[in-house]
Amino acid sequence: MDVGPLLLFVVVATALAFAFSNGFHDTANAMATSIVTGALRPHMAVALAAALNFVGAFLSLKVAATIAERIVDGDAITLTVVFAGLLGGLVWNLVTWYFGLPSSSSHALIGGVVGATLVSAGTSAVHGQRIVSDVLVPAVFSPLAAVLVAATGTYLVYRITRKVSGRLRDRGFRIGQIGSASLVSLAHGSNDAQNTMGVITLALIAGGAIGDGATVPTWVIVSSAAALALGTYVGGWRIIRTVGKGLMHIASPQGFAAEASSAAMILAASNAGFPLATTHVCCGSILGSGLGRRRIRWALASRMAAVWLITLPASALVGAAAWKGTQAIGGFPGVAVMFVVAMAFALEIYVAADMRPVNASNVNAEWTEHGTPPAYVQEPEPGDGTAQTGEPSQGKEPAS
């Protein structure tokens, strides 16, 4: 019996599972600030983000080409390598989601694929120079650039509106945040959905379903976009809370400036073909919007930065281990066993997270040192005054 098609099916299903995790893991990139300022109600925010992530996936395919062609040698790619790489990214997404720490799904996927390729085909199959130029350099400079752009934008926003009353200004920027958050969602879809497209294309080439150098099939684009959108709609409330409430208290002018800065940078990166860490950009923009205006919780920011530093090597280790485990059992049974193990791990993470739930009802609760909110908090109406508004007095926000 030819198990090739069945193996390809499992790999594609795993890729779509990764896209789903990418969606709920990175929802915070677009909507955290709009939720915390009251510009959008939580469920409305994630629904809007899901729809625009889906649309954004059709804007460009340059990042998909980078994933499929520039990171590793195509001749070294097998279905088992692609499968193991996907597990590396998926497992890291689940672990960081559980702890509510935003990390790059793009880097997790790239790390997983690189780790699996290293143990299966050696260092010669990994395009190290391209990883440095296309992944590592943007990873270092994008959050720094985001801090600078957002800090400048926030200064200009407050400067231009300095004669406008605080209540009127905040209400206006809450409305503006709907547009800026929508742009971030569109940009996120244009960048992150292509990670899955690129990996599925790699799998199709490795499985002989399409030829080397073929364009991304339409069904791959649609299914990747749909999986990302569905994951986004589920809502990664744990990370939304960390980004929106944990780093600092965010006022609507700052939220608008941060979102506009993030959208501009992510769209530019997608057009250039860089698999940019949208999480790095969005968190950098939030930090930039708070410089000189809010007390930033630097301890939490430092933990996030540490997670960013280890994302590539950690997911690479998981990808390498997944490939070794698959090979130890051998063939399709090895892939099937590792798939079941991964799903069991995902279920365990979900059950553990459900014991400390974060959801739409308590995502906006006041931040505590351990980050876990009360079980239920009344969800505020948009603009009802319960969100942080106005320009803050210096040094009055509690820091953890």
C-alpha positions in Angstrom: 0.0 0.0 0.0 1.3 3.5 -1.0 1.2 5.6 2.2 2.7 8.7 0.4 -0.6 10.5 0.0 -1.7 9.7 3.5 1.6 11.0 4.9 1.2 14.1 2.8 -2.3 14.6 4.2 -1.0 14.3 7.8 1.7 16.9 7.1 -0.7 19.3 5.6 -3.1 18.8 8.5 -0.2 19.5 10.9 0.6 22.7 9.0 -3.0 23.9 9.2 -2.9 23.1 13.0 0.2 25.3 13.2 -1.6 28.1 11.3 -4.5 27.8 13.8 -2.1 28.1 16.7 -0.5 31.1 15.0 -3.9 32.8 14.9 -4.7 32.5 18.6 -1.1 33.0 19.6 -0.7 36.3 17.7 -4.2 37.9 18.0 -2.7 40.2 20.6 -0.5 41.8 17.9 -3.5 43.5 16.4 -6.1 43.9 19.1 -4.5 44.1 22.5 -4.4 47.8 22.7 -7.8 48.3 21.2 -9.3 46.0 23.7 -7.6 47.5 26.7 -8.5 51.1 25.8 -12.1 50.2 25.2 -12.0 51.0 21.5 -13.5 47.6 20.7 -15.2 44.9 22.9 -13.1 41.8 23.1 -15.3 39.5 21.0 -15.9 42.2 18.4 -12.1 42.8 18.2 -11.1 39.2 17.6 -13.9 38.7 15.0 -12.7 41.8 13.1 -9.1 40.6 13.4 -10.1 37.1 12.0 -11.8 38.6 9.0 -8.9 40.9 8.1 -6.3 38.2 8.7 -8.1 36.1 6.1 -8.1 39.0 3.6 -4.5 39.9 4.3 -3.3 36.5 3.4 -4.1 37.2 -0.2 -2.1 40.5 -0.5 1.4 39.0 -1.1 3.2 35.7 -1.5 6.8 36.9 -1.1 7.1 35.7 2.5 5.8 32.3 1.4 8.6 32.2 -1.2 11.2 33.0 1.4 10.0 30.2 3.6 9.8 27.7 0.7 13.1 28.6 -1.1 15.6 30.6 1.0 15.9 29.0 4.4 16.9 25.4 3.6 18.0 23.5 0.6 15.0 22.1 -1.3 16.8 18.9 -2.1 17.2 18.1 1.6 13.5 18.5 2.3 11.4 15.4 2.9 7.9 15.1 4.3 9.3 13.9 7.6 11.5 17.0 7.8 8.6 19.3 7.2 6.4 17.4 9.7 9.1 17.6 12.4 9.7 21.3 11.7 6.0 22.0 12.1 5.9 20.2 15.4 8.8 22.3 16.6 6.9 25.5 15.9 3.6 24.2 17.2 4.9 23.0 20.5 6.7 26.3 21.1 3.6 28.2 20.3 1.6 26.2 22.8 4.2 26.5 25.6 4.5 30.3 25.2 0.8 30.7 24.9 0.3 28.8 28.2 2.6 31.2 30.0 1.1 34.2 28.3 4.4 35.3 26.7 4.3 36.7 23.2 6.8 35.1 20.9 7.3 34.9 17.1 5.4 32.1 15.4 7.4 32.8 12.3 10.7 32.3 14.2 9.3 29.2 15.9 8.4 27.6 12.5 11.7 28.6 10.9 13.6 27.2 13.9 11.6 23.9 13.8 12.4 23.4 10.1 16.0 24.3 10.5 16.4 21.9 13.5 14.9 19.0 11.6 17.0 19.8 8.5 20.2 19.9 10.5 19.8 16.5 12.0 18.5 14.9 8.8 20.8 16.4 6.2 23.6 18.3 8.0 24.7 21.9 8.1 25.2 22.1 4.3 21.5 22.0 3.8 20.8 25.1 5.9 21.3 28.5 4.2 22.9 30.1 7.2 23.8 33.4 5.5 20.2 33.8 4.3 18.9 33.0 7.8 21.1 35.8 9.1 20.0 38.3 6.5 16.3 37.4 6.1 15.5 36.4 9.7 18.1 37.4 12.4 18.9 40.9 11.2 15.2 41.9 10.9 14.6 40.2 14.3 17.1 42.5 16.0 16.4 45.7 14.2 12.6 45.5 13.8 11.7 46.0 17.5 14.2 48.8 17.9 12.8 50.5 14.8 9.3 50.0 16.1 10.2 51.6 19.4 11.7 54.6 17.6 8.8 55.0 15.1 6.1 54.6 17.8 7.8 57.0 20.2 8.0 59.6 17.5 4.4 59.0 16.5 3.2 59.2 20.1 5.0 62.5 20.6 3.5 63.9 17.5 0.0 62.7 18.4 0.1 64.4 21.8 1.8 67.5 20.4 -0.7 68.0 17.6 -3.7 67.4 20.0 -2.3 69.3 23.0 -5.1 71.9 22.8 -7.9 69.3 22.5 -9.6 68.3 25.7 -8.6 65.0 27.1 -12.0 63.4 26.9 -12.6 64.5 23.3 -9.1 63.4 22.3 -9.4 60.0 23.8 -12.8 59.4 22.2 -11.5 60.4 18.9 -8.5 58.1 19.1 -10.6 55.2 20.3 -12.5 55.6 17.0 -9.2 55.9 15.1 -7.9 52.7 16.8 -10.6 50.7 15.0 -8.9 51.7 11.7 -5.3 51.3 12.9 -6.0 47.9 14.5 -7.7 46.8 11.3 -4.5 47.7 9.4 -2.4 45.6 11.8 -4.7 42.6 11.3 -4.5 43.0 7.6 -0.7 43.3 7.8 -0.5 40.3 10.1 -2.5 38.2 7.7 -0.2 39.3 4.8 2.9 38.1 6.7 2.0 35.2 9.0 -0.4 33.2 6.9 2.4 32.9 4.4 4.5 30.9 6.8 2.0 28.1 6.5 1.7 28.5 2.8 5.4 28.2 2.4 5.7 25.1 4.5 2.8 23.3 2.8 4.4 24.2 -0.6 7.6 22.6 0.7 5.6 19.5 1.6 3.9 19.3 -1.7 7.2 19.6 -3.5 8.8 17.0 -1.3 5.8 14.7 -1.8 5.9 15.1 -5.6 2.5 16.7 -5.8 3.9 19.8 -7.5 7.2 20.5 -9.2 10.1 22.3 -7.8 9.7 26.1 -8.2 5.9 25.9 -8.6 3.8 28.7 -7.3 1.7 28.4 -4.2 -1.6 26.6 -5.2 -4.8 28.5 -4.6 -6.2 25.9 -2.2 -3.1 26.3 0.0 -3.6 30.0 0.2 -7.3 29.7 1.1 -6.9 26.9 3.6 -3.9 28.7 5.3 -5.8 31.9 5.5 -8.9 30.1 6.9 -6.9 28.3 9.6 -5.2 31.5 10.7 -8.5 33.4 10.8 -10.2 30.6 12.8 -7.4 30.6 15.3 -7.6 34.4 15.6 -11.3 34.2 16.2 -10.8 31.8 19.1 -8.7 34.6 20.7 -5.4 34.2 22.5 -6.7 35.9 25.6 -3.6 35.0 27.7 -1.2 36.9 25.4 -3.7 39.7 24.7 -3.7 40.3 28.5 0.1 40.3 28.7 0.5 42.7 25.8 -2.4 45.0 26.6 -2.3 45.1 30.4 1.1 43.7 31.4 3.6 46.0 29.8 2.0 49.2 30.9 -1.2 51.1 31.1 -2.2 52.2 27.6 -4.2 55.3 26.7 -6.0 55.5 23.3 -3.6 58.0 21.7 -0.7 55.7 22.5 -2.7 52.7 21.2 -3.4 54.5 18.0 0.3 55.4 17.5 1.5 51.9 18.3 -0.9 50.2 15.9 -0.2 52.6 13.1 3.5 52.1 13.5 3.2 48.3 13.6 1.0 48.2 10.5 3.4 50.3 8.4 6.4 48.2 9.3 4.7 44.8 8.9 3.2 45.7 5.5 6.6 47.0 4.3 8.3 43.7 5.4 5.7 41.6 3.7 6.2 43.5 0.5 10.0 43.0 0.8 9.6 39.2 1.5 10.9 39.2 5.1 9.2 36.7 7.4 9.1 39.4 10.1 8.4 38.7 13.7 5.1 40.6 14.0 5.1 40.0 17.7 8.5 41.8 18.0 7.2 44.8 16.0 3.9 45.2 17.9 5.5 44.8 21.4 8.3 47.2 20.4 5.6 49.7 19.2 3.8 49.5 22.5 7.0 50.1 24.5 7.9 53.0 22.2 4.5 54.6 22.8 5.1 54.5 26.5 8.6 55.9 26.7 8.5 59.1 28.9 4.7 58.8 29.4 4.0 55.6 31.3 5.8 53.5 33.8 6.8 50.4 31.8 7.1 47.0 33.6 10.7 46.3 32.5 10.8 43.0 34.4 8.1 41.6 32.2 9.6 43.2 29.1 12.9 41.5 29.9 11.2 38.1 30.3 9.6 38.6 26.9 13.0 39.5 25.3 14.5 36.4 26.8 11.8 34.3 25.2 12.5 35.9 21.9 16.2 35.1 22.1 15.6 31.4 22.7 12.7 30.9 20.3 14.8 29.8 17.3 17.1 27.4 19.2 14.3 26.0 21.4 12.0 25.3 18.5 15.0 23.9 16.5 15.6 21.4 19.4 12.0 20.3 19.4 12.1 20.0 15.6 15.2 17.9 15.7 13.8 15.7 18.5 10.6 15.2 16.5 12.6 14.1 13.5 14.7 11.7 15.6 11.6 10.2 17.2 9.9 9.8 13.8 13.0 8.1 12.4 13.4 5.8 15.4 9.9 4.3 14.7 10.2 4.6 11.0 8.0 5.5 8.0 4.3 6.5 8.3 3.9 4.8 11.8 6.6 7.1 13.1 4.8 10.2 11.8 1.5 8.9 13.1 2.9 8.3 16.6 4.5 11.7 16.8 1.3 13.3 15.6 -0.7 11.6 18.4 2.0 12.6 20.9 1.8 16.2 19.8 -2.0 16.3 20.0 -1.9 14.7 23.5 0.6 17.4 24.5 -1.7 20.1 23.1 -4.6 18.7 25.1 -2.6 18.6 28.3 -1.7 22.3 27.7 -5.3 23.2 27.2 -6.4 21.4 30.3 -3.7 23.1 32.4 -4.6 26.5 31.0 -8.3 25.9 31.8 -7.4 25.7 35.4 -6.2 29.4 35.2 -8.6 30.7 32.6 -8.2 34.0 30.8 -11.0 34.9 28.5 -13.1 37.9 27.2 -14.7 38.4 30.6 -11.5 39.0 32.6 -8.8 39.9 30.0 -9.1 43.6 31.0 -8.8 43.0 34.8 -6.2 44.9 36.6 -2.7 43.5 36.2 -1.2 41.6 39.1 2.4 40.4 39.6 1.6 36.9 38.6 -0.6 38.1 35.7 -3.6 35.8 36.5 -6.9 37.7 36.5 -10.0 37.1 38.7 -12.4 34.5 37.3 -14.8 37.1 36.0 -14.8 40.8 35.4 -17.7 42.7 33.8 -16.8 43.4 30.1 -16.9 47.2 29.5 -18.8 48.9 26.7 -16.6 50.6 24.2 -15.8 54.1 25.3 -17.7 53.9 28.6 -14.9 55.4 30.5 -13.7 52.3 32.2 -10.6 52.0 30.0 -7.5 54.0 30.7 -7.9 57.5 29.2 -6.0 60.7 29.0 -2.3 61.5 29.4 -1.1 60.0 32.7 0.6 61.6 35.6 4.2 60.4 35.8 5.0 57.5 38.1 1.5 56.7 39.4 1.0 53.4 37.7 1.9 50.3 39.7 4.8 48.3 38.4 5.5 44.7 38.9 
